[in-house]
Amino acid sequence: MSVIVTGDDVALPITLKKDNAVFAIDAGATVKASLISADRTAVLIAPVTCSNVAIGTDWPNSLVVVEFSSAETSAITTAGTALIEIQVDDGGKNTWFVSVDIEIGTIE
């Protein structure tokens, strides 16, 4: 499970799968990600757009990099498990959920 430390800039590489296999994400697709509570009742970080040119990204092999800024992660006040919700829209929308661990950072 990936870890998000509050106050840090985050770049999490995540490989999405369909039927347990990688797939090609079209370069023109819209890929968005947000951080939500584990029970899916609260949005902790509003949706951000993922770039197909972010360092480490490999959309032809369904690898996206979700990036949250330190300002966004600083607003999180509770440690524990959360979910990254990722939606790919390449003519039809598909959504994935990935568990992450949130740790409260103490160094400013």
Wavefront OBJ file of the C-alpha trace (Angstrom):
o trace
v 0.000 0.000 0.000
v 1.312 3.430 -0.916
v 1.769 6.107 1.732
v 0.796 9.773 1.559
v 2.460 11.999 4.156
v 0.562 15.199 4.800
v 2.502 18.278 3.745
v 4.454 16.383 1.075
v 4.250 16.640 -2.691
v 3.026 13.259 -3.907
v 3.600 11.455 -7.213
v 2.151 7.944 -7.045
v 2.569 5.600 -10.024
v -0.465 3.338 -10.344
v -0.993 0.612 -12.931
v -4.641 0.178 -13.854
v -5.915 -3.178 -15.083
v -8.925 -4.464 -16.977
v -9.642 -8.171 -16.538
v -6.318 -8.484 -14.657
v -4.336 -7.167 -17.633
v -2.740 -3.852 -18.530
v -4.276 -1.940 -21.416
v -3.491 1.113 -23.533
v -4.875 4.441 -22.385
v -5.348 6.716 -25.384
v -3.108 9.803 -25.268
v -6.220 11.946 -25.769
v -8.057 10.431 -22.809
v -9.000 12.454 -19.757
v -7.653 10.859 -16.585
v -8.625 12.337 -13.223
v -7.842 11.284 -9.683
v -9.043 12.345 -6.256
v -8.404 11.253 -2.706
v -11.496 10.138 -0.818
v -12.277 8.648 2.568
v -12.221 4.868 2.846
v -15.999 4.820 3.333
v -16.383 6.983 0.172
v -18.354 9.684 2.013
v -15.818 12.538 1.917
v -13.528 14.037 -0.702
v -10.140 14.730 0.890
v -8.524 16.125 -2.283
v -10.687 17.291 -5.175
v -10.106 15.699 -8.585
v -6.860 16.564 -10.352
v -6.071 15.847 -13.999
v -3.299 13.314 -14.598
v -0.849 14.085 -17.380
v 0.256 11.603 -20.026
v 3.732 13.214 -19.921
v 4.294 13.152 -16.145
v 7.603 11.570 -15.123
v 7.112 7.802 -14.811
v 3.862 7.709 -16.770
v 3.331 4.950 -19.346
v -0.216 5.224 -20.634
v 0.297 2.581 -23.385
v 0.755 0.149 -20.457
v -1.984 1.731 -18.276
v 0.495 3.290 -15.846
v -0.694 6.684 -14.593
v 1.034 8.974 -12.114
v -1.268 10.680 -9.640
v 0.189 13.959 -8.415
v -1.017 15.911 -5.378
v 0.697 19.106 -4.221
v 1.959 19.764 -0.709
v -0.787 22.388 -0.343
v -3.397 19.722 -1.111
v -1.952 17.099 1.238
v -1.453 19.688 4.023
v -5.220 20.122 4.219
v -5.663 16.484 5.329
v -6.029 16.282 9.116
v -6.721 12.599 9.792
v -4.368 9.619 9.473
v -5.533 6.200 8.300
v -6.628 4.397 5.185
v -8.092 6.323 2.254
v -8.808 5.632 -1.415
v -7.493 7.177 -4.583
v -10.338 7.247 -7.085
v -9.094 7.255 -10.682
v -11.389 7.784 -13.645
v -10.331 7.277 -17.260
v -12.552 8.793 -19.950
v -11.483 7.713 -23.425
v -14.919 7.770 -24.996
v -16.412 5.853 -22.069
v -15.732 6.304 -18.371
v -14.131 3.632 -16.189
v -13.199 4.074 -12.533
v -10.714 2.345 -10.205
v -10.124 2.614 -6.450
v -6.686 2.131 -4.874
v -6.050 2.014 -1.106
v -3.437 4.333 0.401
v -2.225 4.965 3.919
v -2.257 8.571 5.160
v 0.352 9.564 7.721
v 0.433 12.964 9.406
v 3.730 14.719 8.693
v 5.335 16.805 11.438
v 8.158 18.529 9.560
v 7.163 21.779 7.896
l 1 2 3 4 5 6 7 8 9 10 11 12 13 14 15 16 17 18 19 20 21 22 23 24 25 26 27 28 29 30 31 32 33 34 35 36 37 38 39 40 41 42 43 44 45 46 47 48 49 50 51 52 53 54 55 56 57 58 59 60 61 62 63 64 65 66 67 68 69 70 71 72 73 74 75 76 77 78 79 80 81 82 83 84 85 86 87 88 89 90 91 92 93 94 95 96 97 98 99 100 101 102 103 104 105 106 107 108
